[in-house]
């Protein structure tokens, strides 16, 4: 199988199973910029998840790319790089760390994911977004037009070889299979979209739970400090209530002691003052 044929089949396959936006063999910027064979993004403003696919149909081409590190230039514009090769060309151990691997079985006309890539966050530069917007529409149109021309040529050859009636029956079956595949791909795309939404919801729930746990931990730390309890202890509700009663009783005792000391002080002052008789005697003794 030729490189461009596998590239187009890959783009058709990815578009069918995921509904992602797809560009083939398009340079992501000015001259010298990376040109992945297939560039895909989710239709999402917040999480587009761009991925670059590199098609290889020969072992020498694959090894040359890996040795030169060409695939690394894609990481500036994509969150992952996935190599796509004919089945049996390489194994998952041959691809660089962090990269993914897909294989194509020509006999069954199917793709298989052999190794998932390591995704990392990436923000596409404005110039790349403009490039995809300006040149992308024409590129997709050319791919679809070429696909239709291929279908027409195939049908023409079958009609010539087998006759119109047989060819019509064959292509009726083929169209039914295509409709089936399209519906299955559409349903799978909806399932994948629902899974992504569920994953985002789970992430939001984890962040909210972490925030609540952090708030609770701080609140417990403040409570332990106020009650004078060792943070290393694990106390139940009854023990907290018992500690609060102890502090309240201690506070009451402290107030009673202060009142008693004031009364004793007043008594001492009263005792130290002279009685009326002592004042009279003191006055008579001075006459």
Number of C-alpha atoms within 10 A of each C-alpha: 9 9 13 15 9 20 22 20 16 22 22 15 16 18 17 19 19 20 20 19 17 20 24 23 17 18 19 22 16 10 8 8 13 21 19 23 24 22 26 23 19 17 12 9 7 7 12 19 20 23 22 25 27 22 23 23 18 15 12 10 12 20 15 11 15 15 11 9 11 11 22 16 14 21 17 13 18 25 21 25 27 24 22 28 25 18 16 9 15 18 14 16 9 12 17 18 10 14 19 21 24 22 22 20 13 12 6 7 9 13 19 12 12 13 18 15 18 13 16 11 13 16 13 15 12 9 12 16 13 13 15 19 11 11 14 18 11 12 17 16 11 13 16 14 12 13 14 12 12 12 11 11 10 11 17 14 12 16 16 10 11 12 12 14 10 13 18 15 11 15 16 12 12 12 12 11 12 13 12 12 14 14 14 14 19 17 15 16 18 15 13 15 15 12 12 12 12 12 12 12 12 12 12 12 12 12 12 12 12 12 12 12 12 12 12 12 12 12 12 13 14 13 14 17 12 9 13 11 15 10 13 7 8 8 11 8 7 9 11 15 10 11 14 13 12 13 13 12 12 12 11 11 12 11 11 12 11 10 12 11 11 12 12 11 12 11 11 11 10 11 10 8 10 11 10 9 9 11 12 12 10 12 10 9 8 7 5
